[in-house]
Amino acid sequence: MSTTFRTVPLVLGRRSLTSASSMLVAAAFFACATLFLTVAAGTWMFFQIPPDPDPAAEGMDIMYKTLAALATALLVIPAATLASASATLSARRQDERLSTMSLLGARRSQITALAVAEPLMPALVGIILGVIGYLGLALPVSFIHFMGRPIGYGNMLMPAWLILVVVAFLVAVCAGSALIGLRKVAVSPLGVRTKSLERKFPLGRVIVAVAAVILLPIVYTLTQAGGLGVGIVLGAVIGFFALGLIVVDLLGGLLIRWFAHLSGNRAATPERLIAARLVSDEPKRFWRRVSGLAMAAFTAAVCGSGVALSQLGIDAAEDSQAGVSEAETHLFHDMFTGVLLVMGIAIVLIAVSAVINQVADIYDRADTFADLHAAGADPELLHRALVRAVMAPAIWVSLLAGGLGLLLVLPLAGAALVLKPVTFLTILLTVVVGIGIIRGGLQLTKPILHSVATAGRARD
């Protein structure tokens, strides 16, 4: 173990922080840490507000805490998924360095330590910058009104121990994801050099997906139980939607695998065939590229119902004969504000996830694109194939996630809210904006694809 700790610093150098992949990891964790801490600070604020002595306001206090916790649950999982994907992709791109160490007789523990340390260094830089970003972002957020008054900068500052908990969680996500990425590559000279990946049906993912689907009605039953405490019921509601996000994550990868199989059988043009083979080679990789949109579509289904409810409440508040109190009026306005914040953060996550994962994927598949270019595929053809490989699954998974979100929110919110046009409009706008962001990200990465493909021929 001591030899391992002495060897890793000798192998790591300036490249560990200045390479393209390291910059991507740092950018991903910066975005995740900034948004993660900002959302957590907002939730912390609502849980630290002193309770109103008026018994009639007790329900309002519980409602604010529930909505804040729900918003956190809807955004934490997508943010953690982005961080995990970035660390996994970084670990998988170290094949040459790992194989060199293995050929020189390095132990498996040394190779594993390097595989974890490589993405962990830029991730730590990104997380530290993310803490600074959170402190800066908290200033404009503090001017947003909740409960009829601005939040205030002091209320957005979490205690140091809670910030450290979030930092430790993100570090654990990075280290765990790096180990997962390494686990899928055979740690041997030839195995690492050739990227010997496991090729087997994801039986474990199927089993977990089925178990999660079975758990959904059980958790929903807890949300309707009247004899349980308020905290348990509210926790069940939050867990219900968090479990829904997990189901989306599990089913999304399986759907893309099935989509690639169908596309490969029907491919009639070179770009369709290349797109199908790229996806079928590693469906999970392409799921990471569109998972941000899927999570946002699911979130939009929940938030769309919230918009419909807030509209009904605001309309009732404007009616002098409806008897809506001032606190209830603030609640409905705050729900609308909260929905805008959640969807805004979700769209930012889509943008960051799209650009980072697309650039990382191109660098990770540099040899594949170079070989295709050497075989006669021009960069324009490769770009069209890549666009098709990403955009077609993006549409399907967004429909799956949005439909599942509507299905889950239906028994809780009721058909009167779920079937309102504003609910479907929220989902549609989110999907359209998300698809536009992903398409724009692909266009931005076109020069990178061109340089990677032509670099292989230049070396030859």
C-alpha positions in Angstrom: 0.0 0.0 0.0 2.8 2.4 0.8 4.5 1.6 -2.5 1.2 2.5 -4.2 0.9 5.9 -2.6 4.5 6.6 -3.5 4.1 5.5 -7.2 0.9 7.4 -8.1 2.3 10.9 -7.6 5.2 10.0 -9.8 3.0 9.0 -12.6 0.5 11.9 -12.4 1.7 15.1 -13.7 0.6 18.4 -15.2 -1.4 16.5 -17.8 -3.7 15.3 -15.0 -5.1 18.8 -14.7 -4.6 20.3 -18.2 -5.7 17.5 -20.6 -9.0 17.8 -22.4 -10.6 15.0 -20.4 -9.5 16.5 -17.1 -11.0 19.9 -18.1 -14.3 18.2 -18.9 -14.3 16.5 -15.5 -13.5 19.7 -13.7 -16.3 21.6 -15.6 -18.8 18.8 -14.9 -18.1 18.8 -11.1 -18.0 22.6 -11.0 -21.6 22.7 -12.4 -22.8 19.9 -10.2 -21.3 21.3 -7.0 -22.6 24.8 -7.7 -26.2 23.7 -8.5 -26.1 20.9 -5.9 -25.2 23.3 -3.1 -27.6 26.0 -4.3 -30.5 23.6 -4.3 -29.5 22.2 -0.9 -29.2 25.7 0.5 -32.7 26.5 -0.7 -34.1 23.4 1.0 -32.0 24.1 4.2 -33.6 27.6 4.3 -37.1 26.3 4.4 -36.3 23.8 7.1 -34.6 26.5 9.3 -37.5 29.0 9.1 -39.0 29.3 12.7 -42.5 27.8 12.8 -45.4 30.2 12.8 -47.2 30.1 16.2 -50.5 30.3 14.5 -51.9 26.8 14.3 -53.6 27.6 11.0 -50.1 28.1 9.5 -48.8 24.7 10.4 -50.0 23.2 7.2 -48.3 25.9 5.2 -45.0 25.2 6.9 -45.2 21.5 6.1 -46.2 22.3 2.5 -43.2 24.5 1.9 -40.8 21.9 3.4 -42.4 19.1 1.3 -42.1 21.1 -2.0 -38.5 22.1 -1.2 -37.5 18.5 -0.5 -39.3 17.4 -3.7 -37.4 19.9 -5.7 -34.2 18.7 -4.3 -35.0 15.0 -5.0 -35.9 15.9 -8.6 -32.6 17.7 -9.2 -30.1 15.8 -7.1 -30.3 12.5 -9.1 -29.7 14.2 -12.5 -26.8 16.1 -11.0 -25.3 13.0 -9.5 -25.8 11.2 -12.8 -23.8 13.8 -14.6 -21.0 13.7 -12.2 -20.9 9.9 -12.3 -20.9 9.8 -16.1 -18.0 12.3 -16.3 -15.9 10.4 -13.8 -16.6 7.1 -15.5 -15.7 8.4 -18.9 -12.5 9.9 -17.6 -11.4 6.6 -16.0 -12.1 4.7 -19.2 -9.9 6.9 -21.3 -6.7 6.0 -19.4 -6.0 2.8 -21.4 -2.5 3.7 -22.7 -1.2 4.9 -19.3 -2.7 1.9 -17.5 -1.4 -0.6 -20.0 2.1 0.9 -19.9 2.1 0.6 -16.1 0.9 -3.0 -16.4 3.6 -3.9 -18.9 6.2 -2.4 -16.6 5.0 -4.8 -13.8 2.8 -2.5 -11.8 0.5 -4.1 -9.3 -3.2 -4.1 -9.7 -3.6 -1.9 -6.6 -1.3 0.7 -8.2 -3.3 0.7 -11.5 -6.5 1.0 -9.6 -5.1 3.9 -7.5 -4.1 5.7 -10.6 -7.4 5.1 -12.3 -9.2 6.7 -9.3 -6.6 9.5 -8.7 -6.7 10.7 -12.4 -10.3 11.9 -12.4 -10.3 12.7 -8.7 -7.8 15.5 -9.0 -9.7 17.6 -11.6 -13.0 16.7 -9.8 -11.6 18.1 -6.5 -10.7 21.3 -8.4 -14.2 21.5 -9.9 -15.8 20.9 -6.5 -13.8 23.6 -4.8 -14.6 26.0 -7.6 -18.2 24.9 -7.3 -18.3 25.9 -3.6 -17.1 29.4 -4.7 -19.7 29.3 -7.4 -22.4 28.5 -4.9 -21.4 31.4 -2.7 -21.5 33.7 -5.7 -24.8 32.3 -7.1 -26.4 32.6 -3.7 -26.3 36.4 -4.1 -28.7 36.8 -7.0 -30.8 33.9 -5.7 -31.2 35.8 -2.4 -33.3 38.5 -4.1 -36.0 36.0 -5.1 -39.2 36.4 -3.1 -40.7 33.6 -1.1 -43.4 34.0 1.5 -43.8 37.6 0.4 -40.2 38.7 1.1 -36.7 38.2 -0.3 -34.8 35.1 0.7 -31.8 37.0 1.9 -28.2 36.1 1.5 -27.7 35.0 5.0 -30.5 32.4 4.7 -28.8 30.9 1.6 -25.6 30.2 3.5 -25.5 26.6 4.8 -23.3 25.6 7.8 -19.8 24.4 7.1 -20.6 20.8 8.1 -23.4 20.6 5.6 -21.2 21.9 2.8 -18.5 19.3 3.7 -21.2 16.6 3.6 -22.1 17.6 0.0 -18.4 17.8 -1.0 -17.8 14.4 0.5 -20.8 13.0 -1.4 -19.5 14.3 -4.7 -16.0 13.0 -4.0 -17.5 9.6 -3.2 -19.5 9.7 -6.5 -16.3 10.5 -8.4 -14.2 7.7 -6.8 -17.0 5.1 -7.1 -17.7 6.0 -10.7 -14.0 5.7 -11.6 -13.8 2.3 -10.0 -16.9 1.2 -12.0 -15.4 2.5 -15.2 -12.2 0.6 -14.4 -14.1 -2.6 -13.5 -15.4 -2.8 -17.0 -11.9 -2.8 -18.5 -9.7 -5.9 -18.0 -6.7 -4.7 -16.0 -4.0 -6.5 -17.9 -1.5 -5.3 -20.6 -3.5 -6.5 -23.5 -6.9 -6.1 -21.9 -6.3 -2.4 -21.1 -4.6 -1.7 -24.4 -7.5 -3.1 -26.4 -10.2 -1.8 -24.1 -11.6 -5.3 -23.5 -15.1 -4.5 -22.4 -17.7 -6.8 -21.1 -20.3 -7.8 -23.7 -23.3 -9.3 -21.9 -26.9 -8.7 -21.5 -27.6 -6.4 -18.6 -29.6 -8.9 -16.5 -28.9 -7.1 -13.3 -30.3 -3.8 -14.7 -33.4 -5.6 -15.8 -33.9 -7.2 -12.3 -33.4 -3.9 -10.6 -35.8 -2.1 -13.0 -38.5 -4.7 -12.4 -38.0 -4.5 -8.6 -38.2 -0.7 -8.8 -41.5 -0.9 -10.8 -42.9 -3.3 -8.2 -41.9 -0.9 -5.4 -43.7 2.1 -6.9 -47.3 1.0 -6.0 -46.0 0.0 -2.5 -44.6 3.4 -1.9 -47.7 5.0 -3.3 -49.8 3.1 -0.8 -47.7 4.8 2.0 -48.5 8.2 0.5 -52.2 7.5 1.0 -52.0 6.0 4.4 -53.9 8.1 7.0 -52.7 6.4 10.2 -49.1 7.2 9.7 -47.3 10.3 10.8 -47.1 13.4 8.6 -43.3 13.0 8.2 -43.6 9.4 7.0 -46.2 10.3 4.4 -44.3 13.3 3.1 -41.1 11.1 3.0 -43.1 8.5 1.0 -44.2 11.2 -1.5 -40.6 12.4 -2.0 -39.4 8.8 -2.2 -42.2 8.0 -4.7 -40.9 10.6 -7.2 -37.2 9.8 -6.5 -38.0 6.1 -7.2 -39.6 7.3 -10.5 -36.4 9.0 -11.5 -34.5 5.8 -10.8 -36.9 3.8 -12.9 -36.4 6.3 -15.8 -32.6 5.8 -15.4 -32.9 2.0 -15.5 -35.4 1.8 -18.3 -33.7 4.4 -20.4 -30.6 2.3 -21.0 -32.7 -0.7 -21.8 -34.8 1.3 -24.3 -31.7 2.6 -26.1 -30.4 -0.9 -26.3 -33.6 -2.1 -27.9 -33.7 0.9 -30.2 -30.2 0.2 -31.4 -31.2 -3.4 -32.2 -34.1 -2.3 -34.3 -32.1 0.4 -36.0 -29.3 -2.0 -36.9 -31.8 -4.5 -38.6 -33.3 -1.7 -40.7 -30.2 0.3 -41.6 -30.4 1.1 -45.3 -27.6 3.8 -45.5 -24.0 3.9 -44.3 -24.8 6.7 -41.7 -27.8 4.7 -40.3 -25.6 1.6 -40.1 -22.8 3.4 -38.3 -25.2 5.1 -36.0 -26.8 1.8 -35.0 -23.4 0.1 -34.5 -22.2 3.0 -32.4 -25.2 2.8 -30.1 -25.3 -1.0 -29.9 -21.6 -1.1 -29.1 -22.3 0.7 -25.8 -25.9 1.7 -25.2 -25.2 3.0 -21.7 -22.7 5.5 -23.2 -25.5 7.0 -25.4 -27.9 6.9 -22.5 -25.6 9.2 -20.6 -25.7 11.6 -23.5 -29.5 11.9 -23.4 -30.2 11.1 -19.7 -30.3 14.8 -18.8 -33.2 15.3 -21.2 -35.0 12.3 -19.9 -34.7 13.5 -16.3 -35.8 17.0 -17.3 -38.9 15.5 -19.1 -39.8 13.6 -16.0 -39.3 16.7 -13.9 -41.4 18.7 -16.3 -44.4 16.3 -15.8 -44.3 17.0 -12.1 -43.7 20.7 -12.5 -46.4 21.1 -15.1 -48.9 19.8 -12.6 -47.5 22.3 -10.1 -48.0 25.1 -12.6 -51.6 24.1 -13.2 -52.2 24.1 -9.4 -50.5 27.4 -8.9 -52.6 28.9 -11.7 -55.8 27.7 -10.1 -54.7 29.1 -6.7 -53.7 32.5 -8.2 -57.0 32.8 -10.1 -58.8 32.0 -6.8 -56.8 34.6 -4.9 -57.7 37.3 -7.4 -61.4 36.5 -6.8 -62.3 38.4 -3.7 -65.2 36.0 -2.9 -63.0 32.9 -2.9 -61.8 33.5 0.7 -58.1 32.7 -0.1 -55.8 33.9 2.7 -52.7 36.0 2.2 -50.4 33.0 3.2 -52.2 30.8 0.6 -51.7 33.5 -2.0 -48.0 33.6 -1.3 -47.9 29.8 -1.5 -49.4 29.7 -5.0 -47.0 32.4 -6.2 -44.1 30.6 -4.6 -45.0 27.4 -6.3 -44.9 29.0 -9.7 -41.5 30.6 -8.8 -40.2 27.3 -7.6 -41.3 25.6 -10.8 -39.4 28.1 -12.8 -36.3 27.6 -10.7 -36.4 23.8 -10.9 -36.9 23.8 -14.7 -34.2 26.4 -15.2 -31.7 24.3 -13.2 -32.8 21.2 -15.1 -32.2 22.9 -18.4 -28.7 24.0 -17.3 -28.0 20.4 -16.4 -29.1 19.3 -19.9 -26.8 21.8 -21.4 -23.8 20.8 -19.3 -24.5 17.1 -19.7 -24.9 17.4 -23.5 -21.7 19.3 -24.1 -19.5 17.4 -21.7 -20.7 13.9 -22.5 -20.5 14.5 -26.3 -17.0 15.9 -26.2 -15.9 13.2 -23.8 -17.4 10.5 -26.1 -15.6 11.8 -29.1 -12.3 11.7 -27.4 -13.0 8.3 -25.9 -13.9 6.9 -29.4 -11.0 8.7 -31.2 -9.6 5.4 -32.6 -13.0 4.3 -33.9 -13.6 7.5 -35.7 -10.1 7.6 -37.1 -10.5 4.0 -38.4 -13.8 4.8 -40.0 -12.2 7.9 -41.6 -9.3 5.8 -42.9 -11.8 3.3 -44.4 -13.4 6.1 -46.5 -16.0 7.7 -44.2 -15.6 11.5 -44.4 -16.1 13.7 -41.3 -19.5 14.9 -42.6 -20.8 11.3 -42.8 -19.5 10.6 -39.3 -21.1 13.7 -38.0 -24.5 12.8 -39.5 -24.2 9.3 -38.1 -23.4 10.7 -34.7 -26.3 13.1 -34.8 -28.6 10.3 -35.7 -27.2 8.0 -33.0 -27.9 10.7 -30.4 -31.1 12.5 -31.6 -33.3 9.5 -32.3 -32.9 7.9 -28.8 -33.3 11.4 -27.3 -36.8 11.7 -28.6 -37.8 8.2 -27.5 -36.4 8.5 -24.0 -38.0 11.9 -23.5 -41.4 10.5 -24.4 -40.8 7.6 -22.0 -39.8 9.8 -19.1 -42.5 12.4 -19.7 -45.2 9.7 -19.9 -43.9 8.0 -16.8 -43.9 11.3 -14.9 -47.5 11.9 -15.9 -48.4 8.4 -14.9 -46.9 8.8 -11.4 -48.3 12.3 -10.7 -51.8 11.4 -11.9 -52.9 9.5 -8.7 -51.4 12.2 -6.5 -52.5 15.4 -8.3 -55.6 14.1 -9.9 -56.7 14.1 -13.6 -58.1 17.6 -13.3 -54.5 19.0 -13.0 -52.6 16.5 -14.9 -54.8 16.8 -18.0 -54.7 20.6 -18.2 -53.0 22.0 -21.3 -50.4 23.8 -19.3 -49.0 20.5 -18.0 -48.5 19.1 -21.5 -47.2 22.5 -22.6 -44.5 22.4 -19.9 -43.4 19.0 -21.0 -43.4 19.9 -24.6 -41.4 23.1 -24.1 -38.9 21.3 -21.9 -38.4 18.5 -24.5 -38.1 21.0 -27.4 -35.6 23.2 -25.6 -33.7 20.1 -24.4 -33.5 18.6 -27.9 -32.4 22.0 -29.3 -29.6 22.1 -26.7 -28.4 18.6 -27.5 -28.5 19.3 -31.2 -26.6 22.5 -30.6 -24.0 20.6 -28.5 -23.5 18.2 -31.4 -22.9 21.1 -33.8 -20.4 22.6 -31.4 -18.5 19.3 -31.2 -18.4 18.9 -35.0 -14.9 20.5 -35.3 -13.6 18.2 -32.6 -14.9 15.2 -34.4 -13.3 16.4 -37.6 -9.9 16.9 -35.9 -10.0 13.5 -34.1 -11.0 11.6 -37.3 -8.3 13.3 -39.5 -5.6 13.0 -36.8 -5.6 9.3 -37.2 -4.9 9.4 -40.9 -2.2 12.0 -40.3 -0.5 9.6 -37.8 -0.7 6.8 -40.4 
